[in-house]
Amino acid sequence: MDFSVKKLASDAGAFFSRAVQFTQENLGQAEKTELDAHFENLLARADCTRNWTEKIFRQTEYLLQPNPIDQTGARIEEFLYEKLDRKVPLKPTNGELLGQYMQEAAKDFGPGTPYGSTLIKVGECQRRLGGAEQELLHTSAISYLTPLRIFLEGDWRTISKERRLLENRRLDLDACKARLKKAKAAEAKAACEGEVVPDFQDTRPRNYVLSASASALWSDEVDKAEQELRVAQTEFDRQAEVTRLLLEGISSTHVNHLRCLHEFVEAQAVYYNQCHQYMQDLQKELRRFPNAFSVSPSATSSANAPAPAVSPGIPLEPEVLQIEEVQPPASGTRKAKVLYDYDAADTSELSLLADELITVYTVPGMDSDWLVGERGNQKGKVPVTYLELLS
């Protein structure tokens, strides 16, 4: 208990001495031991490395996991699993979830339908893209993010601890220098003025027997201050050397981070090449199966019909439906309400205005997506999707 009280008192005294020295330095009332230029450059380089490494690390995390809310939740989950000494479960990526939803939707829509079969193909491609993204996340976390995190949470904390200890040793050294300077000044003053009882409050409180001459007492104070200065200088030099070695290790940290950066770029190149290849394969596969909306029944029937006989020397002229010559049927005409405005693409089509009523009917051989519409003396083709047929 006595030892603890003494140690506590000693620590409190050292803290007070450092606080006084630090305050006097800021006020310009005390001298400060300056580090050499090379050491200062090492400190500046270390601070710069820590600053940019932290920014690059955080931004890389945001790049790989853009949603900050999900990322925060993932970090908390990882922390809990780490404390429980359990492996973090692998979560599907957004691409994998999208592919899964597309394939499940295809089952409900019908895998044999054009939409369902296309959803299956696109969903499978999305799952491959998600798997490639999962591999990128895994590789980047091991080869790039982990070394940066180790530096920030391990090496840099050690450097920061030793730097704080060096600053304390520097404050102790400068406090000893100040006490020695005051003691020498008081000794010189006592030698000039004769027998004067010294005021030790200017240096430090001590239990001296004031029976000797003031000059002898101040001489003893100078000797003790010099001894303390030598001890403080030794501790400062030792701590400065330890800190210097750690700071010089920043060069090897740069080399390590450079290697990790190359691995990260390689992982990204593999990922983007895979994504590009997957999308190209998907486009080629979809081109083999034309979309349903680009194939009309009339085109299919005409493709299956036998080709007409062609006389030699007579060019084949396509039969063009002349809307002006089309006559409305005796029965089968209906009224239709226009849903949206439509601008005719050519003279064979009829421009429409929303909410107007027109007469429509079908013509044999015309595409099922079109009807013939009449408005007064105007006649032309109109798209079915722009109409609401009335009874």
C-alpha positions as a printed NumPy array, in Angstrom:
array([[   0.   ,    0.   ,    0.   ],
       [   2.885,    2.342,    0.892],
       [   4.532,    1.497,   -2.422],
       [   1.34 ,    2.276,   -4.338],
       [   0.961,    5.632,   -2.617],
       [   4.587,    6.513,   -3.343],
       [   4.246,    5.466,   -6.974],
       [   1.028,    7.439,   -7.314],
       [   2.688,   10.503,   -5.831],
       [   5.689,   10.087,   -8.109],
       [   3.473,    9.752,  -11.199],
       [   1.456,   12.786,  -10.156],
       [   4.653,   14.781,   -9.671],
       [   5.959,   13.763,  -13.095],
       [   2.624,   14.627,  -14.713],
       [   2.584,   18.048,  -13.015],
       [   6.183,   18.732,  -14.07 ],
       [   5.383,   17.821,  -17.688],
       [   2.232,   19.96 ,  -17.66 ],
       [   4.204,   22.953,  -16.367],
       [   6.923,   22.435,  -18.97 ],
       [   4.385,   22.06 ,  -21.79 ],
       [   2.513,   25.206,  -20.716],
       [   5.673,   27.278,  -20.424],
       [   6.809,   26.109,  -23.866],
       [   3.524,   27.219,  -25.429],
       [   3.795,   30.57 ,  -23.674],
       [   7.384,   30.993,  -24.866],
       [   8.771,   30.935,  -21.323],
       [  10.79 ,   27.72 ,  -21.608],
       [  13.18 ,   26.18 ,  -24.079],
       [  12.222,   23.092,  -26.067],
       [  14.518,   20.33 ,  -27.288],
       [  14.155,   20.16 ,  -31.053],
       [  14.427,   16.909,  -32.965],
       [  16.771,   16.688,  -35.931],
       [  15.462,   17.364,  -39.439],
       [  15.629,   13.692,  -40.498],
       [  13.535,   12.664,  -37.498],
       [  10.971,   15.374,  -38.238],
       [  10.738,   14.147,  -41.844],
       [  10.133,   10.604,  -40.618],
       [   7.335,   11.858,  -38.366],
       [   5.72 ,   13.822,  -41.2  ],
       [   5.971,   10.832,  -43.541],
       [   4.403,    8.533,  -40.947],
       [   1.505,   10.94 ,  -40.358],
       [   0.935,   11.245,  -44.113],
       [   0.991,    7.451,  -44.508],
       [  -1.521,    6.945,  -41.718],
       [  -3.825,    9.672,  -43.033],
       [  -3.997,    8.425,  -46.63 ],
       [  -4.034,    4.747,  -45.696],
       [  -7.089,    5.337,  -43.529],
       [  -8.881,    7.271,  -46.3  ],
       [  -8.036,    4.675,  -48.956],
       [  -9.118,    1.857,  -46.647],
       [ -12.505,    3.444,  -45.878],
       [ -13.211,    4.377,  -49.502],
       [ -12.281,    0.883,  -50.713],
       [ -14.787,   -0.536,  -48.246],
       [ -17.459,    1.825,  -49.592],
       [ -16.556,    0.81 ,  -53.163],
       [ -16.958,   -2.883,  -52.432],
       [ -20.022,   -2.381,  -50.197],
       [ -21.715,    0.848,  -51.338],
       [ -24.616,    0.858,  -48.855],
       [ -23.313,    2.404,  -45.596],
       [ -26.308,    1.099,  -43.583],
       [ -25.778,   -2.481,  -44.698],
       [ -22.045,   -2.066,  -44.182],
       [ -22.506,   -0.891,  -40.592],
       [ -24.806,   -3.81 ,  -39.886],
       [ -22.319,   -6.208,  -41.448],
       [ -19.512,   -4.823,  -39.266],
       [ -21.574,   -5.276,  -36.105],
       [ -22.417,   -8.82 ,  -37.149],
       [ -18.761,   -9.574,  -37.895],
       [ -17.783,   -8.156,  -34.499],
       [ -20.32 ,  -10.375,  -32.688],
       [ -19.239,  -13.499,  -34.56 ],
       [ -15.604,  -12.668,  -33.83 ],
       [ -16.325,  -12.346,  -30.106],
       [ -18.215,  -15.641,  -30.192],
       [ -15.286,  -17.236,  -32.056],
       [ -17.559,  -18.294,  -34.915],
       [ -17.225,  -17.952,  -38.679],
       [ -19.25 ,  -15.187,  -40.331],
       [ -21.873,  -16.749,  -42.638],
       [ -21.508,  -15.991,  -46.334],
       [ -24.209,  -13.59 ,  -47.521],
       [ -25.488,  -13.488,  -51.121],
       [ -24.677,  -10.399,  -53.155],
       [ -27.311,   -8.165,  -54.75 ],
       [ -26.647,   -9.772,  -58.134],
       [ -27.189,  -13.261,  -56.729],
       [ -30.467,  -12.178,  -55.098],
       [ -31.667,  -10.59 ,  -58.348],
       [ -30.864,  -13.748,  -60.279],
       [ -32.707,  -15.84 ,  -57.71 ],
       [ -35.819,  -13.644,  -57.913],
       [ -35.802,  -13.764,  -61.718],
       [ -35.616,  -17.551,  -61.786],
       [ -38.36 ,  -17.904,  -59.188],
       [ -40.534,  -15.491,  -61.187],
       [ -39.945,  -17.573,  -64.326],
       [ -41.437,  -20.622,  -62.586],
       [ -44.656,  -18.704,  -61.908],
       [ -44.838,  -17.115,  -65.363],
       [ -44.067,  -20.393,  -67.071],
       [ -40.582,  -21.467,  -68.124],
       [ -41.897,  -22.324,  -71.593],
       [ -43.135,  -18.805,  -72.32 ],
       [ -40.848,  -16.314,  -74.061],
       [ -40.763,  -14.087,  -70.976],
       [ -40.2  ,  -16.961,  -68.578],
       [ -37.412,  -18.548,  -70.609],
       [ -35.685,  -15.171,  -70.972],
       [ -35.97 ,  -14.553,  -67.231],
       [ -34.248,  -17.879,  -66.613],
       [ -31.356,  -16.993,  -68.906],
       [ -30.948,  -13.455,  -67.525],
       [ -31.338,  -14.703,  -63.944],
       [ -28.589,  -17.263,  -64.434],
       [ -26.322,  -14.533,  -65.819],
       [ -27.094,  -12.3  ,  -62.827],
       [ -26.198,  -15.129,  -60.466],
       [ -22.887,  -15.566,  -62.254],
       [ -22.241,  -11.832,  -61.971],
       [ -23.062,  -12.014,  -58.263],
       [ -20.716,  -14.955,  -57.825],
       [ -17.918,  -13.01 ,  -59.517],
       [ -18.632,  -10.068,  -57.205],
       [ -18.524,  -12.41 ,  -54.208],
       [ -15.101,  -13.627,  -55.316],
       [ -13.907,  -10.025,  -55.732],
       [ -15.065,   -9.15 ,  -52.206],
       [ -13.345,  -12.205,  -50.751],
       [ -10.076,  -11.687,  -52.622],
       [  -9.958,   -7.94 ,  -51.917],
       [ -10.642,   -8.438,  -48.215],
       [  -7.76 ,  -10.888,  -47.868],
       [  -5.163,   -9.388,  -50.187],
       [  -5.816,   -5.645,  -49.755],
       [  -8.14 ,   -4.576,  -46.937],
       [  -6.652,   -6.874,  -44.295],
       [  -3.041,   -5.575,  -44.664],
       [  -4.271,   -1.971,  -44.495],
       [  -6.337,   -2.747,  -41.405],
       [  -3.382,   -4.491,  -39.75 ],
       [  -1.262,   -1.381,  -40.297],
       [  -3.884,    1.002,  -38.905],
       [  -4.89 ,   -1.134,  -35.931],
       [  -1.487,   -2.673,  -35.175],
       [   1.649,   -0.964,  -36.45 ],
       [   0.288,    2.563,  -36.255],
       [  -0.973,    2.112,  -32.702],
       [   2.512,    0.959,  -31.687],
       [   4.069,    3.974,  -33.399],
       [   1.595,    6.331,  -31.727],
       [   2.294,    4.82 ,  -28.303],
       [   6.057,    5.195,  -28.711],
       [   5.659,    8.769,  -29.992],
       [   3.636,    9.722,  -26.917],
       [   6.289,    8.129,  -24.716],
       [   9.004,   10.047,  -26.594],
       [   7.127,   13.311,  -26.026],
       [   6.953,   12.556,  -22.278],
       [  10.691,   11.817,  -22.206],
       [  11.326,   15.072,  -24.043],
       [   9.256,   17.04 ,  -21.531],
       [  11.123,   15.376,  -18.64 ],
       [  14.448,   16.238,  -20.269],
       [  13.531,   19.872,  -20.798],
       [  12.21 ,   20.122,  -17.222],
       [  15.56 ,   18.814,  -15.936],
       [  17.388,   21.346,  -18.11 ],
       [  15.254,   24.13 ,  -16.68 ],
       [  15.918,   23.003,  -13.082],
       [  19.679,   22.796,  -13.721],
       [  19.669,   26.252,  -15.266],
       [  17.838,   27.722,  -12.266],
       [  20.143,   25.936,   -9.812],
       [  23.29 ,   27.244,  -11.523],
       [  21.883,   30.77 ,  -11.596],
       [  21.047,   30.58 ,   -7.869],
       [  24.511,   29.158,   -7.082],
       [  26.184,   32.016,   -8.881],
       [  23.978,   34.518,   -7.084],
       [  24.73 ,   32.955,   -3.677],
       [  28.468,   33.08 ,   -4.362],
       [  28.18 ,   36.807,   -5.042],
       [  25.824,   37.765,   -2.194],
       [  27.271,   35.611,    0.599],
       [  25.365,   33.592,    3.126],
       [  21.751,   33.537,    1.95 ],
       [  19.306,   30.76 ,    2.734],
       [  18.198,   29.335,   -0.607],
       [  14.557,   29.194,   -1.643],
       [  14.198,   25.718,   -3.107],
       [  10.753,   26.475,   -4.404],
       [  12.475,   27.835,   -7.533],
       [  13.882,   24.404,   -8.282],
       [  12.183,   21.618,   -6.362],
       [  11.21 ,   20.952,   -2.694],
       [  13.888,   19.03 ,   -0.742],
       [  14.471,   18.245,    2.922],
       [  17.913,   19.745,    3.418],
       [  19.577,   20.563,    6.698],
       [  20.197,   24.302,    6.488],
       [  23.398,   24.26 ,    8.446],
       [  25.867,   24.527,    5.607],
       [  26.555,   27.626,    3.649],
       [  24.121,   28.675,    0.922],
       [  26.798,   28.234,   -1.708],
       [  27.454,   24.65 ,   -0.609],
       [  23.724,   23.858,   -0.644],
       [  23.299,   25.258,   -4.107],
       [  26.354,   23.316,   -5.262],
       [  24.736,   20.115,   -4.019],
       [  21.505,   21.078,   -5.81 ],
       [  23.432,   21.616,   -9.048],
       [  25.093,   18.187,   -8.736],
       [  21.749,   16.451,   -8.255],
       [  20.165,   18.38 ,  -11.128],
       [  23.046,   17.369,  -13.386],
       [  22.612,   13.722,  -12.372],
       [  18.887,   13.868,  -13.136],
       [  19.647,   15.54 ,  -16.451],
       [  22.032,   12.743,  -17.441],
       [  19.393,   10.119,  -16.617],
       [  16.693,   12.03 ,  -18.51 ],
       [  18.995,   12.485,  -21.51 ],
       [  19.769,    8.754,  -21.584],
       [  16.077,    7.81 ,  -21.453],
       [  15.231,   10.346,  -24.14 ],
       [  17.982,    9.105,  -26.463],
       [  16.924,    5.499,  -25.956],
       [  13.267,    6.274,  -26.665],
       [  14.186,    8.407,  -29.682],
       [  16.123,    5.484,  -31.165],
       [  13.182,    3.1  ,  -30.646],
       [  10.781,    5.555,  -32.264],
       [  13.193,    6.21 ,  -35.128],
       [  13.409,    2.479,  -35.936],
       [   9.625,    2.213,  -36.009],
       [   9.302,    5.272,  -38.239],
       [  11.922,    3.966,  -40.655],
       [   9.819,    0.82 ,  -40.951],
       [   7.235,    2.901,  -42.86 ],
       [   9.313,    2.268,  -45.996],
       [   8.724,   -1.473,  -45.734],
       [   5.045,   -0.745,  -45.103],
       [   4.901,    1.134,  -48.41 ],
       [   6.491,   -1.819,  -50.195],
       [   3.954,   -4.207,  -48.652],
       [   1.014,   -1.969,  -49.527],
       [   2.32 ,   -1.634,  -53.081],
       [   2.286,   -5.418,  -53.489],
       [  -1.24 ,   -5.566,  -52.043],
       [  -2.354,   -2.828,  -54.425],
       [  -1.15 ,   -4.867,  -57.411],
       [  -3.135,   -7.856,  -56.151],
       [  -6.237,   -5.691,  -55.72 ],
       [  -5.967,   -4.369,  -59.287],
       [  -5.504,   -7.918,  -60.572],
       [  -8.639,   -9.033,  -58.712],
       [ -10.612,   -6.149,  -60.211],
       [  -9.347,   -6.945,  -63.722],
       [ -10.426,  -10.59 ,  -63.355],
       [ -13.827,   -9.493,  -62.049],
       [ -14.551,   -7.031,  -64.849],
       [ -13.317,   -9.475,  -67.503],
       [ -15.655,  -12.124,  -66.13 ],
       [ -18.589,   -9.696,  -66.085],
       [ -17.875,   -8.637,  -69.668],
       [ -17.669,  -12.251,  -70.815],
       [ -20.889,  -13.208,  -69.021],
       [ -22.786,  -10.31 ,  -70.617],
       [ -21.453,  -11.11 ,  -74.071],
       [ -22.501,  -14.758,  -73.698],
       [ -25.949,  -13.655,  -72.559],
       [ -26.385,  -11.317,  -75.541],
       [ -25.357,  -14.059,  -77.976],
       [ -27.789,  -16.498,  -76.37 ],
       [ -30.68 ,  -14.044,  -76.459],
       [ -30.039,  -13.257,  -80.128],
       [ -30.672,  -16.913,  -80.993],
       [ -34.185,  -16.595,  -79.591],
       [ -35.941,  -13.503,  -81.022],
       [ -38.215,  -11.592,  -78.681],
       [ -41.912,  -12.338,  -78.939],
       [ -42.806,   -8.675,  -79.497],
       [ -40.635,   -8.554,  -82.646],
       [ -42.368,  -11.497,  -84.368],
       [ -45.905,  -11.115,  -85.709],
       [ -48.256,  -13.993,  -86.561],
       [ -48.527,  -12.769,  -90.157],
       [ -44.749,  -12.87 ,  -90.507],
       [ -44.721,  -16.412,  -89.136],
       [ -47.504,  -17.596,  -91.449],
       [ -45.873,  -16.002,  -94.467],
       [ -42.571,  -17.631,  -93.556],
       [ -44.213,  -21.08 ,  -93.431],
       [ -46.24 ,  -20.565,  -96.64 ],
       [ -44.803,  -21.971,  -99.882],
       [ -42.984,  -19.474, -102.059],
       [ -44.963,  -18.348, -105.121],
       [ -43.775,  -19.447, -108.512],
       [ -41.679,  -16.861, -110.297],
       [ -41.515,  -16.725, -114.087],
       [ -38.033,  -16.368, -115.505],
       [ -37.153,  -12.807, -116.414],
       [ -40.022,  -11.275, -114.398],
       [ -38.919,   -9.547, -111.181],
       [ -40.824,  -10.318, -108.008],
       [ -42.691,   -7.267, -106.719],
       [ -43.946,   -7.263, -103.134],
       [ -47.658,   -6.902, -102.657],
       [ -48.316,   -3.643, -100.841],
       [ -51.593,   -3.104,  -99.077],
       [ -53.124,    0.156, -100.29 ],
       [ -55.15 ,    1.598,  -97.44 ],
       [ -57.061,    3.926,  -99.791],
       [ -58.444,    0.934, -101.692],
       [ -59.609,   -0.901,  -98.557],
       [ -63.368,   -0.931,  -98.18 ],
       [ -65.021,   -1.347,  -94.781],
       [ -66.782,   -4.704,  -94.35 ],
       [ -70.536,   -4.869,  -94.301],
       [ -70.36 ,   -6.063,  -90.701],
       [ -67.561,   -6.238,  -88.134],
       [ -66.768,   -2.56 ,  -87.655],
       [ -66.384,   -1.355,  -84.061],
       [ -65.974,    1.863,  -82.206],
       [ -62.7  ,    2.45 ,  -80.353],
       [ -61.529,    5.063,  -77.891],
       [ -58.001,    6.412,  -78.371],
       [ -55.907,    6.052,  -75.196],
       [ -52.816,    8.064,  -76.204],
       [ -51.751,   10.532,  -78.85 ],
       [ -50.121,    8.881,  -81.866],
       [ -48.224,   10.51 ,  -84.728],
       [ -48.428,    8.679,  -88.047],
       [ -45.063,    7.391,  -89.279],
       [ -46.096,    7.537,  -92.963],
       [ -49.1  ,    8.222,  -95.203],
       [ -50.527,    4.737,  -94.653],
       [ -51.085,    5.431,  -90.936],
       [ -53.665,    7.586,  -89.191],
       [ -52.666,   10.137,  -86.541],
       [ -54.641,    9.878,  -83.296],
       [ -55.612,   12.178,  -80.458],
       [ -56.249,   10.911,  -76.955],
       [ -59.906,   10.371,  -75.937],
       [ -61.323,   10.657,  -79.477],
       [ -63.619,    7.967,  -80.944],
       [ -62.887,    6.306,  -84.273],
       [ -64.237,    3.392,  -86.282],
       [ -61.937,    0.4  ,  -86.668],
       [ -62.071,   -2.945,  -88.487],
       [ -59.725,   -5.7  ,  -89.564],
       [ -58.452,   -6.47 ,  -93.032],
       [ -57.281,   -9.945,  -94.124],
       [ -53.505,  -10.179,  -94.388],
       [ -52.827,   -7.241,  -92.06 ],
       [ -50.576,   -7.588,  -89.052],
       [ -52.602,   -8.413,  -85.93 ],
       [ -50.959,   -5.506,  -84.103],
       [ -52.71 ,   -3.054,  -86.449],
       [ -56.29 ,   -2.159,  -87.417],
       [ -57.736,    0.096,  -90.081],
       [ -59.21 ,    3.192,  -88.525],
       [ -61.569,    5.799,  -89.996],
       [ -62.314,    9.31 ,  -88.833],
       [ -64.621,   11.091,  -91.219],
       [ -62.942,   11.027,  -94.63 ],
       [ -59.567,   10.074,  -93.131],
       [ -58.466,    6.47 ,  -93.183],
       [ -55.269,    4.688,  -92.142],
       [ -53.586,    2.045,  -90.044],
       [ -53.696,    2.467,  -86.256],
       [ -51.859,    0.441,  -83.565],
       [ -54.033,   -1.755,  -81.392],
       [ -52.139,   -0.885,  -78.216],
       [ -53.282,    2.739,  -78.497],
       [ -56.972,    1.805,  -78.546],
       [ -59.69 ,    0.681,  -76.187],
       [ -62.262,   -1.286,  -78.199],
       [ -65.856,   -0.497,  -77.333],
       [ -68.821,   -2.823,  -77.764]])
